[in-house]
């Protein structure tokens, strides 16, 4: 079954909200922001140093009802 744009948009929106809940403000958030601000390459994000992005995408996909076996 093809993924429709509305599904892609809703997954993208949910994906952007989940990472912040995974970072504890007192321990990780400041360091994550500091590394991104200091990064000379604008396309590089240091979030992967604080979580497993594959598991994050899996969680968001499951919440959206996607069948990951397709």
Secondary structure, DSSP 4 states (H G I P E B T S, - for coil): -PPPHHHHHHHHHHHHHHHHHHS-IIIIIHHHHHHHHH-S-TT--GGGGTS-HHHHHHHHHHHTT--TT-
